[in-house]
Amino acid sequence: MDLGRTLRPLRRRLPPGPSPALSQRLVPSAGSRAQRIQSASRQPRGQERVITANRQTSWAFADAFLAEDDALHRARERARETGLSPVSPGTGSALRLLAATAEAKAVAEIGTGTGVSGIYLLQGMRPDGVLTTVDLEPERQQFAREAFRAAGFAANRARFIPGGALDVLPRLADGGYDLVFCDGDRAESLEYLAESLRLLRPGGVVCFEGVFTDGRTVDSAAQPVEVLRVRELLRAVRESAELLPTLLPVGDGLLCAVRRP
């Protein structure tokens, strides 16, 4: 396989590097592997090394590592037609892995879209698992129904609830979910977190999509409210005594955390 030819279109879609103001406080990666590890261990919290071209290429390769089937391709195309940005293949495969690792039987999804993320979640869930998915637009949920059917899932594997997430989530059962995936209004991220902590069983997983906000999260320039809210979310998850978090560099950033027992 010609790896260079495979990655060339991916490179064109990579976000621009950090702003000059941010670059001034980043620590460059240099020296031997042992020196780099030692240097990283001495970095103050909140500071990152410069992202090199090689690292960007590696991340792009990882994000496109697994091929998608026809059902996912159709759901992704429908998303583009409706002006939506579905999760990347790397984000989807990470969600599938997390659902499988948690042996998830009950998953709640904020933001149905056209069903791309839902297919990945259902692929990882137990065969008897049910995905509860919430979206403001019933038309999108109809697209997702069709996508799930095309992917081979029975109708009883998904429960579609139209409406605003903050209206619907309070009606869901306390501690009744193994995984909560949040891909809704970023301005409501902290509210989603509070509801997720109530919904998750001990050992359950919460995930937030798009926390890089196309590079704006780490950009020192003035940012809109939704970006400021994402920064607050990142701090809240990192500092919560109830959560064990990690930040995965797939797609536009996937923030994940396990609710401690």
ABEGO torsion letter per residue (X at the ends): XBAAAAAAAAAAABBBBBBAAAAAABBBBBEBAAAAAAAAAABBBGBBBBBBAAAAAAAAAAAAABBBBAAAAAAAAAAAAAGBBBBBAAAAAAAAAAAAAAGBABBBBBGAEAGAAAAAAAAABBAABBBBBBBABAAAAAAAAAAAAAAGBBAAABBBBBEBAAAAAAABBBGABABBBBBBBAAAAAAAAAAAAAABBBGBBBBBBGAAGGGAAABABBBBAAAAAAAAAAAAAAABAABBBBBBBBEAEBBBBBBBX
